[in-house]
Amino acid sequence: MVLSELHGKLTRALRQLDNETIIDEKVLNDCLNEITRALLQSDVQFSLVRDLQINIKRTVNLGQLAHGYHKRNIIRRAVEEELCKILDSGKTSYVPKKGNASVVLFVGLQGSGKTTTCTKYAQFYRKKGFKPALVCADTFRAGAYDQLKQNAMKANVPIYGSHTESDPVQIAVEGVDSFRKKTHDLIIVDTSGRHKQEEVLFEEMRQISVATNPDLVIFVMDSSIGQATYDQALAFKQSVAVGAVIITKMDGHAKGGGALSAVAATKSPVIFIGTGEHMDDFKEFDVKPFVLRLLGMGDISGFTNKVHELVAVNQQHDFMQRLSDGNFTLRNMYQLFQSMHEMGLINEVSSMLAGLAAPKGHEKESQLKFKRFMIMMDSMTNEELDSSNPKLMNKSRILRIARGSGHRVEEMEEMMEKYKLMATIPKRRDMSAVSQNRNSQRMIPPQMLNHISRLGGLKDFMKMGWT
Ligand SMILES: Nc1nc2c(ncn2[C@@H]2O[C@H](COP(=O)(O)OP(=O)(O)OP(=O)(O)O)[C@@H](O)[C@H]2O)c(=O)[nH]1
């Protein structure tokens, strides 16, 4: 989990609400104080945190809420909305389109992770079916070309560069022209970084930018400097037309929250975050799912996207229909888990579902949790498995299933919470993303299909009742 410390503190603060029978001013203040402390410790700017607290108190006016109103949910929703506000730049970024020959220029200070991120970006789009290529216009640092070459080889992306030419502008122009002729539809230009924000670096960036006329300039920034990213992002924006930001090293830095919020305050959209040194340690950044995950409420859109990756196109509509009609049963969940398990995707999917994510190195815990859930579902009757009415699962049934499967009642309740979360996806979230995905022509990747059939899981997968 990215920002695991902040995640832990925020979820603890919200969980406290469940321990209280009456939600009064004191409980709300205690909860808000904890959230405030957690955000400040993550280096979020004081004024942003202060505004968040004021706004939440204004939204959650306990005195005016009618008796019986679900105060806990109103508080949770207000926290979610205010965090989204802090992290949302209000701007969208240019998105490369297949077949369009987009040119994307990467800029940033030395050591920010620019070269690594260029390759991660190329690989991300290669996996989406693009034909990306890399141009090394860093003639400042000896070895930059070789580093990018090595990375490019790993990511299986062609590269243009020179050991002898010293003019980065000429290399950039030649590289872009050459890849355009070869019909590459995403040409990524890596530029040199310097130790600090020197004028000479900005001048070089400006010249490369004028000469290559990029569709998008991406500023790469290291998260370890926290809220100081604000000044850095502004300085770069004033020199080149920065259209998007990628924040790196979010895996190791407690100040990541500060970095994300400070960049948003400059009205620059963060589009990806770097979460490690490896090529796959790269995540699309989307404010709402990120906040939901941070608050332990699950990454719904990530989950629905995953479903779309795994379910054949002709079945996606029906599957989403079941979800949207509220007909998603425990049996559906059981079969989904089973397929994920067989495909070795438990960790990937679990990180999208509230509370199932395990920190790096503890993935086994997630797997055990899924197994535990499946064992508990094995102790259910057909009526329980096939009902889409969560109310059917009353206290005595929960007790019986927990006892019968050798688990604690709390473990059973935790599973029911996850089920409700999945079953109510479309009710709680905007279905437009889902319907957009319906139209996407994504199929199960062939190698995955082979894998499922080898495991004999394809039959189960198809029997999930999604057809
Ligand atoms: N932990 C972690 N390390 C990263 C991440 N991104 C990059 N790095 C590491 O940061 C270091 C610097 O990365 P580079 O890609 O060489 O940085 P750069 O900005 O291109 O540097 P110059 O080419 O000198 O300007 C390398 O050791 C990378 O492996 C990340 O998201 N997480």
Boltz pocket constraint, residues with backbone or C-beta under 6 A from the ligand:
constraints:
  - pocket:
      binder: B
      contacts: [[A, 108], [A, 109], [A, 110], [A, 111], [A, 112], [A, 113], [A, 114], [A, 115], [A, 116], [A, 117], [A, 138], [A, 141], [A, 144], [A, 191], [A, 192], [A, 193], [A, 194], [A, 247], [A, 248], [A, 249], [A, 250], [A, 251], [A, 252], [A, 273], [A, 274], [A, 275], [A, 276], [A, 277], [A, 281]]
      max_distance: 6.0
